[in-house]
Every structure is written in C-alpha cells, then in structure tokens.
Amino acid sequence: MSLAVDRYGSGRTRTQMGLERTTGEELDGRDFNYRWAGGREGITFQFDEQELRESLNVEFKQTLIGSDFLETVVAFSNGNGGTIFLGVDDKAEITGFADKDKDRIMNLIASNVEPTVQPNIRIFKFSDSRVITLVEIPEGKNKPYSHRELGVYVRKGATDRHATRIDLDQIYSKR
C-alpha cells in the first residue's frame, strides 16, 4: 500500500504536497487526520496501492542505518526539497519505524550535513501500533549541501547520485 498526503490550510483550503488525493473514501481503515497545534491545519493520510512511489521528491526508508538517509537529505536540499517516509519500504509497504526520537534525527543531520538543514519532522502512530516518521526537507537556500564524509549528492529521478561537475555548475549558476 502507498501513501497520499494532502495538506489543509486555514479556512479548509487544500494544497497538494506533490501527491494526488484519490477519492476521500476510507481505504482499508487506514485513513486518519492529524491536526496541527492551534488547529489551523491538518494533514490527511490515505493509503492506496496505486498512488505513491519514490520520485524526485519522495523517498522511502525503513531505517536510519547506513548513509542512505543522509544522502537523500543532501540530495533533497540541493534540489527542490522532498519528503522522506521512515518506516516505509521500497514497495511502499508500511513496515513501521521504531525510533520516535526527533532529536536523534535532527542530531544525525546536524552532525553530517553542511550547511545546516532544518527539516520538519512528524511522527504518526496508527491504530495497529505501527509508526511512520515524515522528514520534510526544504529546498536549500545555501547550495550546494554536502555529506561531510561522502560529498555532494543530487536527486536524479527516484535515486540519489554523487554530483558531477555539470551538476555543480548548474547549482552555482542558480545562486
């Protein structure tokens, strides 16, 4: 199953997070609505096998193990931003994400990514006790961003790649 996300602003106006909302009907009992503090915005998650897959601005990760997570943070920062779904496998199946510590994720990013990236992190628990964590990475304002040990990454389709000279030239030309 996959994940579609709609964000609702004040006055119930809807803006898309780069994903399509299907019918609004409950699918397999896995819809839920999350209200932000202050109640002005909400996010509705809807699972549908056909809708969501990894793309230029969506990445699924089951864990934080290895450098893959940080490579994606760097690549999204060097591109137009994106959302990392922790606790979701490459087939868009929810596996759950046990680590609910936002500070650990923030520290991991702060210790390994230059310049500093300020992600928006949200943790969601389902009625069956599975947890996913959304890490929204904004488009960087001070490009290029790099992994301290592994270098500069960019997003090409649904994959992270080391930046080539041409990629770096393009990043610098947009400054």
Number of C-alpha atoms within 10 A of each C-alpha: 16 18 24 22 18 19 16 17 14 10 8 11 9 14 12 12 14 13 16 13 19 12 8 10 9 12 11 10 10 14 16 16 11 13 13 10 8 6 10 12 17 18 16 17 20 26 24 18 14 12 16 19 19 17 15 20 24 21 25 24 21 19 18 15 9 8 12 12 22 21 25 28 31 31 32 28 30 26 23 14 22 25 25 23 25 25 23 24 17 12 13 23 16 21 16 20 21 14 16 15 11 15 10 11 17 16 11 14 20 14 12 18 23 18 18 15 20 15 20 13 17 13 16 17 14 12 10 7 9 14 20 24 23 17 22 20 24 19 18 20 12 15 19 23 25 25 21 13 9 13 15 24 28 27 25 15 12 14 17 21 15 16 20 12 9 9 16 16 11 11 18 12 8 7 9
